[in-house]
Amino acid sequence: MDYAVVEKPSLETWMQGGPDYIVLKRFDIDGIRIIGSVLGQSIALDHFVRQVDGMVAEFTDLNRGMEKTGTFTMKQEKLFQLVGKANSNLADVILKLGLFERSDIAWKNANYAQIWEYLRDEYELTQRFGSLDFKLKFVEHNVRYFLEILQNRNSDFLEWLIIILISAEIVIAIYNIVRETV
């Protein structure tokens, strides 16, 4: 991704932006920090979107397989790994990227706040996070659904085990009654 930053002291306003460039009246270390921070967030957000897209693809495949066969074959451990990955991604986006935290420089100086706001809008960070959040909710919904299926399988197994044990106890009791009467 190429992004041009141009310093133009004769600029009438503090900054002026366009597609893939920004013109600043004064380019200093604080400007570099603001621009670098937003560009870094954008790149990191792309990374997380790719990871979540991979999880969405896994669940899409799982759902398609279920549509064809009527069952699913994912092991519980794999499902738990997906849960952990989804939760880690969301936590990383919120905590490490600081998407919802304005930089200290932007808080202290309205000119830098203007750059920060402009770049966040230019790179659509809020909208892209909204899209990522929607995908994570899809993953969360699928995780809940498949965990419920696994829980039902375990419950079914335990119910059958109880039925078998009760049946065995009844057979033993009948055997003992028949043996005592003979």
Salt bridges, closest charged atoms under 4 A:
ASP28 OD2 - ARG26 NH2 2.91
ASP30 OD1 - ARG33 NH1 3.35
ASP46 OD1 - ARG128 NH2 2.65
ASP53 OD1 - LYS135 NZ 2.68
GLU58 OE1 - LYS78 NZ 3.31
ASP92 OD1 - LYS96 NZ 3.58
GLU117 OE2 - ARG102 NH2 2.47
ASP133 OD2 - LYS137 NZ 3.05
GLU140 OE2 - ARG144 NH2 2.63
